[in-house]
Amino acid sequence: MTASLALIHLMNFVLPALMLGFVAAGLAKLVWRRALKPVPLLRLGGWASGAALLALIGGLLLTGRDGAMATYGAMVVACAAALGWAGWARR
């Protein structure tokens, strides 16, 4: 495997967590516009993406492969918990 292919595989592994985190953060800011007005989108997206990435890595380590549905479920739960923590609990 060449270095460029390894980089592409790494990016394809990380991209679902990043997309889930930032899309969920954008939707949360849209739904709870007044409550989350003082919280920057980058902070919400960063915490949500980081939690989803940790769940993705944990799922890879536990199941031994990428793409398990339980891992994606854990990503959603971790993302929601991080959004709640970064958006409301830390003010």
C-alpha positions as CSV (number, residue, x, y, z in Angstrom):
1,M,0.0,0.0,0.0
2,T,1.4,3.4,-1.0
3,A,1.4,6.4,1.3
4,S,-1.3,8.1,-0.8
5,L,-3.6,5.0,-0.5
6,A,-3.0,4.9,3.3
7,L,-4.0,8.5,3.6
8,I,-7.1,7.9,1.5
9,H,-8.1,5.0,3.8
10,L,-7.5,7.1,6.9
11,M,-9.6,9.9,5.6
12,N,-12.4,7.5,4.6
13,F,-12.3,6.2,8.2
14,V,-12.4,9.6,9.8
15,L,-14.8,11.3,7.5
16,P,-18.1,9.8,8.9
17,A,-17.3,11.0,12.4
18,L,-16.4,14.5,11.2
19,M,-19.5,14.8,9.0
20,L,-21.8,13.4,11.7
21,G,-20.4,15.8,14.3
22,F,-20.6,19.0,12.2
23,V,-24.0,18.2,10.7
24,A,-25.5,17.4,14.1
25,A,-24.0,20.6,15.5
26,G,-25.5,22.7,12.7
27,L,-28.9,21.1,13.2
28,A,-28.7,21.6,16.9
29,K,-27.9,25.3,16.5
30,L,-30.8,25.5,14.0
31,V,-33.3,23.8,16.3
32,W,-32.2,25.4,19.6
33,R,-31.3,28.8,18.1
34,R,-31.8,30.9,21.2
35,A,-30.4,28.5,23.7
36,L,-27.2,27.8,21.7
37,K,-26.7,31.3,20.4
38,P,-23.7,32.0,22.7
39,V,-22.0,28.7,21.8
40,P,-19.8,28.8,18.7
41,L,-20.5,26.2,15.9
42,L,-16.9,25.2,15.8
43,R,-16.9,24.3,19.4
44,L,-20.0,22.2,19.1
45,G,-18.8,20.5,16.0
46,G,-15.4,19.9,17.4
47,W,-16.7,18.2,20.6
48,A,-19.3,16.2,18.7
49,S,-16.8,15.1,16.0
50,G,-14.2,14.2,18.6
51,A,-16.7,12.0,20.6
52,A,-17.9,10.3,17.4
53,L,-14.3,9.6,16.3
54,L,-13.5,8.1,19.7
55,A,-16.6,5.9,19.4
56,L,-15.5,4.9,15.9
57,I,-12.0,4.0,17.1
58,G,-13.5,2.1,20.0
59,G,-15.8,0.2,17.7
60,L,-12.9,-0.7,15.5
61,L,-10.9,-2.0,18.4
62,L,-13.8,-4.0,19.9
63,T,-15.1,-5.6,16.7
64,G,-11.9,-5.8,14.7
65,R,-13.4,-4.2,11.6
66,D,-14.8,-1.0,10.4
67,G,-18.4,-0.5,9.4
68,A,-20.2,-2.4,12.2
69,M,-23.7,-1.1,12.8
70,A,-23.2,-1.1,16.6
71,T,-20.2,1.2,16.1
72,Y,-22.4,3.7,14.1
73,G,-25.0,3.6,16.8
74,A,-22.3,4.3,19.4
75,M,-21.2,7.2,17.2
76,V,-24.7,8.7,17.3
77,V,-25.0,8.3,21.1
78,A,-21.5,9.8,21.7
79,C,-22.2,12.7,19.4
80,A,-25.5,13.5,21.1
81,A,-23.9,13.3,24.5
82,A,-21.0,15.6,23.4
83,L,-23.5,18.1,22.0
84,G,-25.4,18.2,25.2
85,W,-22.3,18.6,27.3
86,A,-20.7,21.2,25.1
87,G,-23.9,23.1,24.4
88,W,-25.5,23.2,27.8
89,A,-23.5,21.8,30.6
90,R,-20.4,23.9,30.2
91,R,-22.0,27.3,30.3
